[in-house]
Amino acid sequence: QGQLGESGGGVGQAGGSLRRSCAAAGRTGKDYAMAWCRQTPGKEREVVAGISQSGDVIDDSDSVKGRFTISRDNAKNTGYLQMNSLKPADTAVYYCAADHSFSGQIFTGRPTSSDSWGQGPPVTVSS
């Protein structure tokens, strides 16, 4: 399992915006689907959004629909999660994943050992 470099804002206010980036260093990012997940203590990991190699949105959780946007720049081997209209309920640890196993497991929130995974700083949204 490789590592992805996740970065971006971690503290926001309700109604505000944050943006996270996920870089697949050393890999050709355009060959792999990607996903963003999040988890809060005591809860199962939730898949927030997924995107195909070509940039088609694969998955978009109802909890973030219309507020979060997943995108990617294959030339930079980087994926993005734009989070708008933040809510305190969005407070969580966010992860990005790349489907290096081509199994689609990243869209279940349970990547395989062949997938790459990155954890960024927690996102905290205040009311």
Residue pairs with C-beta under 8 A, 6 or more apart in sequence:
1 111
1 112
1 113
1 114
1 115
1 116
1 117
2 24
2 26
2 27
2 98
2 100
2 116
2 117
3 116
3 117
3 118
4 22
4 23
4 24
4 25
4 96
4 97
4 98
4 116
4 117
4 118
5 22
5 23
5 25
5 118
6 20
6 21
6 22
6 23
6 94
6 95
6 96
6 118
6 119
6 120
7 20
7 21
7 23
7 120
8 18
8 19
8 20
8 21
8 81
8 120
9 18
9 19
9 20
9 123
10 18
10 120
10 121
10 122
10 123
10 124
11 123
11 124
11 126
12 18
12 83
12 86
12 123
12 124
12 125
12 126
13 86
13 125
13 126
13 127
14 86
14 87
14 88
14 125
14 126
14 127
15 85
15 86
16 86
16 125
17 82
17 83
17 84
17 85
17 86
18 83
18 86
18 123
19 80
19 81
19 82
19 83
20 36
20 80
20 81
20 83
20 94
20 96
20 120
20 123
21 78
21 79
21 80
22 34
22 36
22 78
22 79
22 80
22 81
22 96
22 98
22 118
22 120
23 29
23 76
23 77
23 78
24 32
24 77
24 78
24 79
24 98
24 116
25 77
27 77
27 98
27 100
27 116
28 77
29 72
29 74
29 76
29 77
29 78
29 79
29 98
30 53
30 74
30 77
31 53
32 53
32 98
32 99
32 100
32 102
33 50
33 51
33 52
33 53
33 58
33 98
33 99
33 104
33 106
33 107
34 50
34 51
34 70
34 72
34 79
34 96
34 97
34 98
34 99
34 106
35 47
35 48
35 49
35 50
35 51
35 58
35 59
35 96
35 97
35 99
35 106
35 107
36 47
36 48
36 49
36 50
36 70
36 79
36 81
36 94
36 95
36 96
36 97
37 45
37 46
37 47
37 48
37 94
37 95
37 96
37 97
37 106
37 109
38 45
38 46
38 48
38 90
38 92
38 93
38 94
38 95
38 123
39 45
39 46
39 92
39 93
39 95
40 91
40 92
40 93
44 109
45 95
45 109
45 110
46 61
46 63
46 92
46 109
47 59
47 61
47 106
47 107
47 108
47 109
48 61
48 63
48 64
48 68
48 70
48 81
48 94
49 57
49 59
49 60
49 61
49 64
49 68
49 69
49 70
49 81
50 57
50 58
50 59
50 60
50 70
50 106
50 107
51 57
51 58
51 70
51 71
51 72
51 79
52 58
53 74
55 71
55 72
55 74
57 70
58 107
59 107
60 68
60 70
63 89
64 83
64 90
66 85
67 83
67 84
67 85
67 86
67 87
68 81
68 82
68 83
68 84
69 81
69 82
69 84
70 79
70 80
70 81
70 82
71 79
71 80
71 82
72 78
72 79
72 80
73 79
73 80
79 96
79 98
81 94
81 96
83 90
83 123
86 125
87 125
88 125
88 126
88 127
89 125
90 123
90 125
91 122
91 123
91 124
91 125
92 122
92 123
93 119
93 120
93 122
93 123
94 119
94 120
94 122
94 123
95 117
95 118
95 119
95 120
96 117
96 118
96 120
97 106
97 111
97 115
97 116
97 117
97 118
98 106
98 115
98 116
98 117
99 105
99 106
99 107
99 111
99 115
100 114
100 115
100 116
101 111
101 112
101 114
101 115
103 112
103 114
103 115
105 111
105 112
105 115
106 115
111 117
